[in-house]
Amino acid sequence: MPIILIYKELNHLIDDYYKCPFTHIKEQILIDINLLTDALLMVDADLQLEAPLKSV
């Protein structure tokens, strides 16, 4: 499932971010982290829309 791959990659990027000693590379990693976070939010929103609506 694609969402699992996004989570795994996000975890790898977070590890890389904390281990990296170079500020300019950390900035690039942070951009990637933010992009993947946005992707997760979009996938979550899509899944929420596909769920059947509950009757009140």
N, C-alpha and C positions, 0 to 999 in steps of 0.2 A: 504494500500500500504506500502511495507517495507521501502521505503525511508522516509515516515512520521515518522515511529517508530524510525528510526535512528536519525532524527532531534530532536525528543522529548527526546530520551535518551541522546543525546549530550547536550541539554539544561540542563537536570537534572545534568549531570556530571559537567558542568561548574558552576552551582549553588553550588554543593557540594564542588567543588574545592575552591571557594572563601569563603565558610563558614567553611571549615575545619581548625582547629588550628594546626594540626600535619603535620610536613614536610614530614615524610615518607609516610603518607597516601596520601598527596597531590601529591607526585611523582607517586604513583600508579594510582591515578585518571587521572593525566596528560597522562600517558601511554594509558589509555583507551580512553581519548579524542583524542589522535593522531591516534589510531586505527580506531575509528569511522570516523574521518576526512578522513583518507585514504579510508575507505569504501565508503563514499559519493563521493569522487573523482572518484573512480572506477565505481560506479553506473552512475554518470554523463557521464563518458567517454563511457560506454555501451549505454546509451540513445542517445548520439551524433552519435554513429556508426549506430544505428538502424534507425535514421532519414533519409528520402530520400535525396539523393544528389541533389543540385540545379544545373541546367544547366546554363552555362555562356552565 
